Amino acid sequence: MLVKPGSAVPAKIRESTRFYPYFKDCIGAIDGTHIPAMVTGVDVSSYRNRHGTISQNVLAACNFDLEFIYVLSGWEGSAHDSRVLNDALTRRNGLKFPIELENESSSSSLPVNEGDPELVFQTQEQQRAHANEWRVGIALNMWRDIGHNDTNEN
């Protein structure tokens, strides 16, 4: 989240040579989390996250005073974070970012750590292995849910 530089920079960032160059234009933090949910019926598989638990994917943004400035809840646990973020950005009253004017210089780009690839991205093989583990877990849990749903309907 970016904002025009000015006196709104929190003191901890403004007074730190370690943080200021990288976070001087930051106004808060945004992250997603999974909250356990109770879902029944045919929707159960949609709410099963990659760890196999039933949850809602919740997106939240907070400022430096640790106050929530935006929360979007209700997405299925299986929804990817990028889908939830896209939904937040495209809603009429959704998450808003301050817009930088074209004539202003963009001095807020974050450095990319090219020295350690593990900190940046996983390889395609690692991503594929992780996705396959997730799919197997979903399939196993889906069959287990079918057995539970049959006993509940009787």
Biotite code that builds the C-alpha atoms (Angstrom):
import biotite.structure as struc

atoms = struc.array([
    struc.Atom([0.000, 0.000, 0.000], chain_id="A", res_id=1, res_name="MET", atom_name="CA", element="C"),
    struc.Atom([1.575, 3.279, -1.052], chain_id="A", res_id=2, res_name="LEU", atom_name="CA", element="C"),
    struc.Atom([0.911, 6.866, -0.127], chain_id="A", res_id=3, res_name="VAL", atom_name="CA", element="C"),
    struc.Atom([2.544, 10.170, -1.035], chain_id="A", res_id=4, res_name="LYS", atom_name="CA", element="C"),
    struc.Atom([5.660, 10.780, 1.105], chain_id="A", res_id=5, res_name="PRO", atom_name="CA", element="C"),
    struc.Atom([5.208, 13.280, 3.872], chain_id="A", res_id=6, res_name="GLY", atom_name="CA", element="C"),
    struc.Atom([4.837, 13.673, 7.606], chain_id="A", res_id=7, res_name="SER", atom_name="CA", element="C"),
    struc.Atom([2.477, 10.692, 7.777], chain_id="A", res_id=8, res_name="ALA", atom_name="CA", element="C"),
    struc.Atom([5.478, 8.324, 7.941], chain_id="A", res_id=9, res_name="VAL", atom_name="CA", element="C"),
    struc.Atom([5.417, 6.593, 11.345], chain_id="A", res_id=10, res_name="PRO", atom_name="CA", element="C"),
    struc.Atom([8.260, 7.601, 13.682], chain_id="A", res_id=11, res_name="ALA", atom_name="CA", element="C"),
    struc.Atom([9.664, 4.060, 13.889], chain_id="A", res_id=12, res_name="LYS", atom_name="CA", element="C"),
    struc.Atom([10.204, 4.065, 10.118], chain_id="A", res_id=13, res_name="ILE", atom_name="CA", element="C"),
    struc.Atom([11.119, 7.743, 9.721], chain_id="A", res_id=14, res_name="ARG", atom_name="CA", element="C"),
    struc.Atom([13.838, 7.549, 12.396], chain_id="A", res_id=15, res_name="GLU", atom_name="CA", element="C"),
    struc.Atom([15.372, 4.257, 11.261], chain_id="A", res_id=16, res_name="SER", atom_name="CA", element="C"),
    struc.Atom([18.098, 4.086, 8.622], chain_id="A", res_id=17, res_name="THR", atom_name="CA", element="C"),
    struc.Atom([17.310, 0.378, 8.366], chain_id="A", res_id=18, res_name="ARG", atom_name="CA", element="C"),
    struc.Atom([13.585, 0.750, 7.558], chain_id="A", res_id=19, res_name="PHE", atom_name="CA", element="C"),
    struc.Atom([13.151, 4.210, 6.042], chain_id="A", res_id=20, res_name="TYR", atom_name="CA", element="C"),
    struc.Atom([14.618, 3.637, 2.556], chain_id="A", res_id=21, res_name="PRO", atom_name="CA", element="C"),
    struc.Atom([12.319, 0.659, 1.972], chain_id="A", res_id=22, res_name="TYR", atom_name="CA", element="C"),
    struc.Atom([9.130, 1.499, 3.893], chain_id="A", res_id=23, res_name="PHE", atom_name="CA", element="C"),
    struc.Atom([8.925, 5.313, 3.742], chain_id="A", res_id=24, res_name="LYS", atom_name="CA", element="C"),
    struc.Atom([5.851, 5.177, 1.457], chain_id="A", res_id=25, res_name="ASP", atom_name="CA", element="C"),
    struc.Atom([4.141, 2.293, 3.248], chain_id="A", res_id=26, res_name="CYS", atom_name="CA", element="C"),
    struc.Atom([0.843, 2.997, 5.006], chain_id="A", res_id=27, res_name="ILE", atom_name="CA", element="C"),
    struc.Atom([0.105, -0.484, 6.342], chain_id="A", res_id=28, res_name="GLY", atom_name="CA", element="C"),
    struc.Atom([0.182, -4.200, 5.767], chain_id="A", res_id=29, res_name="ALA", atom_name="CA", element="C"),
    struc.Atom([-2.116, -6.615, 3.971], chain_id="A", res_id=30, res_name="ILE", atom_name="CA", element="C"),
    struc.Atom([-2.321, -10.369, 4.435], chain_id="A", res_id=31, res_name="ASP", atom_name="CA", element="C"),
    struc.Atom([-4.648, -13.308, 4.172], chain_id="A", res_id=32, res_name="GLY", atom_name="CA", element="C"),
    struc.Atom([-5.492, -15.942, 6.736], chain_id="A", res_id=33, res_name="THR", atom_name="CA", element="C"),
    struc.Atom([-7.711, -18.985, 7.029], chain_id="A", res_id=34, res_name="HIS", atom_name="CA", element="C"),
    struc.Atom([-10.396, -18.997, 9.720], chain_id="A", res_id=35, res_name="ILE", atom_name="CA", element="C"),
    struc.Atom([-11.967, -22.356, 10.656], chain_id="A", res_id=36, res_name="PRO", atom_name="CA", element="C"),
    struc.Atom([-15.532, -22.665, 9.375], chain_id="A", res_id=37, res_name="ALA", atom_name="CA", element="C"),
    struc.Atom([-18.473, -25.023, 9.810], chain_id="A", res_id=38, res_name="MET", atom_name="CA", element="C"),
    struc.Atom([-19.957, -25.913, 6.430], chain_id="A", res_id=39, res_name="VAL", atom_name="CA", element="C"),
    struc.Atom([-22.370, -28.712, 5.586], chain_id="A", res_id=40, res_name="THR", atom_name="CA", element="C"),
    struc.Atom([-23.720, -30.236, 2.427], chain_id="A", res_id=41, res_name="GLY", atom_name="CA", element="C"),
    struc.Atom([-22.317, -29.890, -1.057], chain_id="A", res_id=42, res_name="VAL", atom_name="CA", element="C"),
    struc.Atom([-20.239, -26.785, -0.209], chain_id="A", res_id=43, res_name="ASP", atom_name="CA", element="C"),
    struc.Atom([-17.856, -28.686, 2.074], chain_id="A", res_id=44, res_name="VAL", atom_name="CA", element="C"),
    struc.Atom([-15.314, -29.450, -0.644], chain_id="A", res_id=45, res_name="SER", atom_name="CA", element="C"),
    struc.Atom([-15.155, -25.784, -1.740], chain_id="A", res_id=46, res_name="SER", atom_name="CA", element="C"),
    struc.Atom([-14.249, -24.676, 1.770], chain_id="A", res_id=47, res_name="TYR", atom_name="CA", element="C"),
    struc.Atom([-11.489, -27.276, 2.217], chain_id="A", res_id=48, res_name="ARG", atom_name="CA", element="C"),
    struc.Atom([-8.120, -25.473, 2.113], chain_id="A", res_id=49, res_name="ASN", atom_name="CA", element="C"),
    struc.Atom([-4.777, -26.862, 0.940], chain_id="A", res_id=50, res_name="ARG", atom_name="CA", element="C"),
    struc.Atom([-4.094, -28.291, 4.408], chain_id="A", res_id=51, res_name="HIS", atom_name="CA", element="C"),
    struc.Atom([-7.343, -30.272, 4.264], chain_id="A", res_id=52, res_name="GLY", atom_name="CA", element="C"),
    struc.Atom([-9.263, -28.296, 6.874], chain_id="A", res_id=53, res_name="THR", atom_name="CA", element="C"),
    struc.Atom([-12.584, -26.539, 6.353], chain_id="A", res_id=54, res_name="ILE", atom_name="CA", element="C"),
    struc.Atom([-12.015, -22.768, 6.438], chain_id="A", res_id=55, res_name="SER", atom_name="CA", element="C"),
    struc.Atom([-12.808, -19.328, 5.056], chain_id="A", res_id=56, res_name="GLN", atom_name="CA", element="C"),
    struc.Atom([-10.076, -17.343, 3.305], chain_id="A", res_id=57, res_name="ASN", atom_name="CA", element="C"),
    struc.Atom([-10.024, -13.872, 4.905], chain_id="A", res_id=58, res_name="VAL", atom_name="CA", element="C"),
    struc.Atom([-8.097, -10.834, 3.607], chain_id="A", res_id=59, res_name="LEU", atom_name="CA", element="C"),
    struc.Atom([-7.240, -8.053, 6.062], chain_id="A", res_id=60, res_name="ALA", atom_name="CA", element="C"),
    struc.Atom([-5.329, -4.762, 5.912], chain_id="A", res_id=61, res_name="ALA", atom_name="CA", element="C"),
    struc.Atom([-4.128, -2.803, 8.923], chain_id="A", res_id=62, res_name="CYS", atom_name="CA", element="C"),
    struc.Atom([-2.295, 0.465, 9.529], chain_id="A", res_id=63, res_name="ASN", atom_name="CA", element="C"),
    struc.Atom([0.790, 1.042, 11.701], chain_id="A", res_id=64, res_name="PHE", atom_name="CA", element="C"),
    struc.Atom([-1.407, 1.615, 14.742], chain_id="A", res_id=65, res_name="ASP", atom_name="CA", element="C"),
    struc.Atom([-2.521, -2.034, 14.342], chain_id="A", res_id=66, res_name="LEU", atom_name="CA", element="C"),
    struc.Atom([-6.055, -0.961, 13.456], chain_id="A", res_id=67, res_name="GLU", atom_name="CA", element="C"),
    struc.Atom([-7.889, -2.911, 10.783], chain_id="A", res_id=68, res_name="PHE", atom_name="CA", element="C"),
    struc.Atom([-8.661, -0.645, 7.852], chain_id="A", res_id=69, res_name="ILE", atom_name="CA", element="C"),
    struc.Atom([-10.186, -3.333, 5.611], chain_id="A", res_id=70, res_name="TYR", atom_name="CA", element="C"),
    struc.Atom([-11.469, -6.914, 6.051], chain_id="A", res_id=71, res_name="VAL", atom_name="CA", element="C"),
    struc.Atom([-12.960, -9.170, 3.389], chain_id="A", res_id=72, res_name="LEU", atom_name="CA", element="C"),
    struc.Atom([-14.273, -12.492, 4.687], chain_id="A", res_id=73, res_name="SER", atom_name="CA", element="C"),
    struc.Atom([-16.427, -15.288, 3.355], chain_id="A", res_id=74, res_name="GLY", atom_name="CA", element="C"),
    struc.Atom([-14.300, -16.688, 0.533], chain_id="A", res_id=75, res_name="TRP", atom_name="CA", element="C"),
    struc.Atom([-14.013, -20.469, 0.364], chain_id="A", res_id=76, res_name="GLU", atom_name="CA", element="C"),
    struc.Atom([-10.861, -21.976, 1.881], chain_id="A", res_id=77, res_name="GLY", atom_name="CA", element="C"),
    struc.Atom([-9.924, -23.372, -1.539], chain_id="A", res_id=78, res_name="SER", atom_name="CA", element="C"),
    struc.Atom([-9.894, -19.872, -3.108], chain_id="A", res_id=79, res_name="ALA", atom_name="CA", element="C"),
    struc.Atom([-6.433, -18.630, -4.052], chain_id="A", res_id=80, res_name="HIS", atom_name="CA", element="C"),
    struc.Atom([-5.202, -15.461, -2.351], chain_id="A", res_id=81, res_name="ASP", atom_name="CA", element="C"),
    struc.Atom([-4.918, -13.689, -5.707], chain_id="A", res_id=82, res_name="SER", atom_name="CA", element="C"),
    struc.Atom([-8.643, -14.277, -6.340], chain_id="A", res_id=83, res_name="ARG", atom_name="CA", element="C"),
    struc.Atom([-9.540, -12.853, -2.944], chain_id="A", res_id=84, res_name="VAL", atom_name="CA", element="C"),
    struc.Atom([-7.282, -9.817, -3.487], chain_id="A", res_id=85, res_name="LEU", atom_name="CA", element="C"),
    struc.Atom([-8.711, -9.256, -6.978], chain_id="A", res_id=86, res_name="ASN", atom_name="CA", element="C"),
    struc.Atom([-12.220, -9.364, -5.524], chain_id="A", res_id=87, res_name="ASP", atom_name="CA", element="C"),
    struc.Atom([-11.257, -6.808, -2.863], chain_id="A", res_id=88, res_name="ALA", atom_name="CA", element="C"),
    struc.Atom([-9.787, -4.469, -5.470], chain_id="A", res_id=89, res_name="LEU", atom_name="CA", element="C"),
    struc.Atom([-12.707, -4.702, -7.908], chain_id="A", res_id=90, res_name="THR", atom_name="CA", element="C"),
    struc.Atom([-15.591, -4.268, -5.442], chain_id="A", res_id=91, res_name="ARG", atom_name="CA", element="C"),
    struc.Atom([-17.393, -0.934, -5.564], chain_id="A", res_id=92, res_name="ARG", atom_name="CA", element="C"),
    struc.Atom([-16.616, -0.222, -1.901], chain_id="A", res_id=93, res_name="ASN", atom_name="CA", element="C"),
    struc.Atom([-13.547, -2.427, -1.828], chain_id="A", res_id=94, res_name="GLY", atom_name="CA", element="C"),
    struc.Atom([-9.926, -1.947, -0.896], chain_id="A", res_id=95, res_name="LEU", atom_name="CA", element="C"),
    struc.Atom([-8.553, 1.365, -2.199], chain_id="A", res_id=96, res_name="LYS", atom_name="CA", element="C"),
    struc.Atom([-4.913, 2.253, -2.820], chain_id="A", res_id=97, res_name="PHE", atom_name="CA", element="C"),
    struc.Atom([-3.662, 5.823, -3.125], chain_id="A", res_id=98, res_name="PRO", atom_name="CA", element="C"),
    struc.Atom([-2.833, 6.516, -6.785], chain_id="A", res_id=99, res_name="ILE", atom_name="CA", element="C"),
    struc.Atom([0.542, 7.999, -7.684], chain_id="A", res_id=100, res_name="GLU", atom_name="CA", element="C"),
    struc.Atom([0.444, 10.778, -10.260], chain_id="A", res_id=101, res_name="LEU", atom_name="CA", element="C"),
    struc.Atom([2.294, 10.077, -13.513], chain_id="A", res_id=102, res_name="GLU", atom_name="CA", element="C"),
    struc.Atom([4.654, 13.049, -13.168], chain_id="A", res_id=103, res_name="ASN", atom_name="CA", element="C"),
    struc.Atom([5.858, 11.901, -9.739], chain_id="A", res_id=104, res_name="GLU", atom_name="CA", element="C"),
    struc.Atom([8.908, 9.702, -9.621], chain_id="A", res_id=105, res_name="SER", atom_name="CA", element="C"),
    struc.Atom([8.405, 6.216, -8.283], chain_id="A", res_id=106, res_name="SER", atom_name="CA", element="C"),
    struc.Atom([10.999, 5.952, -5.536], chain_id="A", res_id=107, res_name="SER", atom_name="CA", element="C"),
    struc.Atom([9.195, 3.236, -3.639], chain_id="A", res_id=108, res_name="SER", atom_name="CA", element="C"),
    struc.Atom([10.138, 0.148, -5.609], chain_id="A", res_id=109, res_name="SER", atom_name="CA", element="C"),
    struc.Atom([11.265, -2.677, -3.365], chain_id="A", res_id=110, res_name="LEU", atom_name="CA", element="C"),
    struc.Atom([14.621, -4.318, -3.977], chain_id="A", res_id=111, res_name="PRO", atom_name="CA", element="C"),
    struc.Atom([14.594, -7.868, -5.280], chain_id="A", res_id=112, res_name="VAL", atom_name="CA", element="C"),
    struc.Atom([16.776, -10.328, -3.418], chain_id="A", res_id=113, res_name="ASN", atom_name="CA", element="C"),
    struc.Atom([18.371, -12.158, -6.320], chain_id="A", res_id=114, res_name="GLU", atom_name="CA", element="C"),
    struc.Atom([21.077, -13.757, -4.170], chain_id="A", res_id=115, res_name="GLY", atom_name="CA", element="C"),
    struc.Atom([18.828, -16.313, -2.462], chain_id="A", res_id=116, res_name="ASP", atom_name="CA", element="C"),
    struc.Atom([16.209, -17.844, -4.808], chain_id="A", res_id=117, res_name="PRO", atom_name="CA", element="C"),
    struc.Atom([14.450, -19.655, -1.920], chain_id="A", res_id=118, res_name="GLU", atom_name="CA", element="C"),
    struc.Atom([13.439, -16.278, -0.515], chain_id="A", res_id=119, res_name="LEU", atom_name="CA", element="C"),
    struc.Atom([11.965, -15.149, -3.819], chain_id="A", res_id=120, res_name="VAL", atom_name="CA", element="C"),
    struc.Atom([10.182, -18.092, -5.481], chain_id="A", res_id=121, res_name="PHE", atom_name="CA", element="C"),
    struc.Atom([9.949, -21.849, -5.471], chain_id="A", res_id=122, res_name="GLN", atom_name="CA", element="C"),
    struc.Atom([11.016, -23.768, -8.556], chain_id="A", res_id=123, res_name="THR", atom_name="CA", element="C"),
    struc.Atom([8.349, -25.186, -10.832], chain_id="A", res_id=124, res_name="GLN", atom_name="CA", element="C"),
    struc.Atom([9.200, -28.674, -9.580], chain_id="A", res_id=125, res_name="GLU", atom_name="CA", element="C"),
    struc.Atom([8.657, -27.590, -5.962], chain_id="A", res_id=126, res_name="GLN", atom_name="CA", element="C"),
    struc.Atom([5.388, -25.892, -6.866], chain_id="A", res_id=127, res_name="GLN", atom_name="CA", element="C"),
    struc.Atom([4.227, -28.962, -8.810], chain_id="A", res_id=128, res_name="ARG", atom_name="CA", element="C"),
    struc.Atom([5.107, -31.335, -5.947], chain_id="A", res_id=129, res_name="ALA", atom_name="CA", element="C"),
    struc.Atom([3.269, -29.125, -3.463], chain_id="A", res_id=130, res_name="HIS", atom_name="CA", element="C"),
    struc.Atom([0.204, -28.895, -5.727], chain_id="A", res_id=131, res_name="ALA", atom_name="CA", element="C"),
    struc.Atom([0.135, -32.680, -6.186], chain_id="A", res_id=132, res_name="ASN", atom_name="CA", element="C"),
    struc.Atom([0.302, -33.245, -2.419], chain_id="A", res_id=133, res_name="GLU", atom_name="CA", element="C"),
    struc.Atom([-2.562, -30.789, -1.995], chain_id="A", res_id=134, res_name="TRP", atom_name="CA", element="C"),
    struc.Atom([-4.679, -32.535, -4.674], chain_id="A", res_id=135, res_name="ARG", atom_name="CA", element="C"),
    struc.Atom([-4.146, -35.963, -3.102], chain_id="A", res_id=136, res_name="VAL", atom_name="CA", element="C"),
    struc.Atom([-5.155, -34.585, 0.302], chain_id="A", res_id=137, res_name="GLY", atom_name="CA", element="C"),
    struc.Atom([-8.289, -33.001, -1.147], chain_id="A", res_id=138, res_name="ILE", atom_name="CA", element="C"),
    struc.Atom([-9.261, -36.234, -2.915], chain_id="A", res_id=139, res_name="ALA", atom_name="CA", element="C"),
    struc.Atom([-8.795, -38.328, 0.235], chain_id="A", res_id=140, res_name="LEU", atom_name="CA", element="C"),
    struc.Atom([-10.779, -35.894, 2.373], chain_id="A", res_id=141, res_name="ASN", atom_name="CA", element="C"),
    struc.Atom([-13.512, -35.633, -0.268], chain_id="A", res_id=142, res_name="MET", atom_name="CA", element="C"),
    struc.Atom([-14.135, -39.378, -0.069], chain_id="A", res_id=143, res_name="TRP", atom_name="CA", element="C"),
    struc.Atom([-14.125, -39.213, 3.714], chain_id="A", res_id=144, res_name="ARG", atom_name="CA", element="C"),
    struc.Atom([-16.749, -36.406, 3.593], chain_id="A", res_id=145, res_name="ASP", atom_name="CA", element="C"),
    struc.Atom([-18.999, -38.470, 1.321], chain_id="A", res_id=146, res_name="ILE", atom_name="CA", element="C"),
    struc.Atom([-19.112, -41.203, 3.978], chain_id="A", res_id=147, res_name="GLY", atom_name="CA", element="C"),
    struc.Atom([-19.984, -38.660, 6.699], chain_id="A", res_id=148, res_name="HIS", atom_name="CA", element="C"),
    struc.Atom([-22.701, -37.000, 4.591], chain_id="A", res_id=149, res_name="ASN", atom_name="CA", element="C"),
    struc.Atom([-24.389, -40.338, 3.900], chain_id="A", res_id=150, res_name="ASP", atom_name="CA", element="C"),
    struc.Atom([-24.679, -41.139, 7.623], chain_id="A", res_id=151, res_name="THR", atom_name="CA", element="C"),
    struc.Atom([-26.009, -37.644, 8.397], chain_id="A", res_id=152, res_name="ASN", atom_name="CA", element="C"),
    struc.Atom([-28.778, -37.861, 5.792], chain_id="A", res_id=153, res_name="GLU", atom_name="CA", element="C"),
    struc.Atom([-30.306, -41.047, 7.272], chain_id="A", res_id=154, res_name="ASN", atom_name="CA", element="C"),
])
